[in-house]
């Protein structure tokens, strides 16, 4: 390939890739993990320190496993917490764990 055509091909590829990513992401389910403030979650806890520690560890686990978790399980658990008006990584992790156990059993 000639150098000028190579540059044009490379430039068009650089322009096309973000467009493909954007179009693919709009057609896919939301893969964003929730971003709740641990401090806000634990404001009313009897032991703010214990709650903060538990929520922070749960948050790290949820974020670490989020994309590997089936979309249906993520959506189910987020909806369940939303209907209960709960924002808690601990509760989300519990729900996702229960869903994984149920999926393994079926």
N, C-alpha and C positions, 0 to 999 in steps of 0.2 A: 504494500500500500504506500502511496506517496505521502511525504511528510505533511502536506497541507490537508489531505483527506484524513489522515490520522488525527490531526489536531481537531478537525471538525467533528469527527466521530467521537473523540474523547469529550469534547465540549458538549455535544448533544447528549451523551450518556450522563454527564454530570448534571445536566438540566432535567433529564428524564427520570432519574432515580428518585429524587424527592417527590416528584409528581406521582410516581407509582406507589411510593410509600404512603403518601397522603390519601390516594384513592383507595388503597387496600385497607388503611386504618379506618376509613369512614364506613366501610362495608363490614367490618369485623365488630364483634362484641367489645364492650369497654374492658380494657385490660388494666386500667388504672386501679391500684390498690387504694383503699381509703386513707386519707391523711387527717387523722384526728389528733388533737393536742392532748398528750398524756396528762399534762397539768390540769386541764379542764375536766378530764374524765375523773380525776382523783380528788377534786375539790371537796366533795362531801363525804369522802371515805373516813372511817374511824382512824385508820392508820394511813396517812398520806404517803409515808415512806414505803410501806409494804405495797400499797396500791400502785405507786409509781414504779416500783421495781417490777411488779408482776405485769403491768401494762407495757413497760418498756421491753421486757423479755418477750412477751406475746407479740408485740409489734414487730420486733426483729424476726421472729419466726414466721409470722404472716407474710412480711415483705420478702423474706428469703424463699418462701414456697409459693408465692402468689401465682406466678405465671405457669407453674407446673400443676396447679390445681385446676381441675376441669371447670370451664366457664359456667356450666349449669350449677355447680356447687357454689361457686363464688356469688352468682346472682341470687340463688336461693337464700344463702346466709345473709347477704346484705339486705335483701327484702325482709327477712325475718327480723333482723335487728331494727330495721326502719319501722316496721309495724309496732314493735315494742318500744320505740323511741329510745333505743340504746345505742350509744357509741362507745364501744369497748373492744379493744383488741383481744382481751381475754375471752370475752363472749364470742367474738368472731372465730377465734382459734378453736374454741370448744365446738361451735357449730360445724366448722370445716372438718374437725376430727370425727365428729359423729357421722357426717356425710361420707367420709372416707371409709369408715367402718361399715356403713350401710352398703356402700358400693362394693366393698370386698365380699360382703355376705351374699350379694345377689349374683 
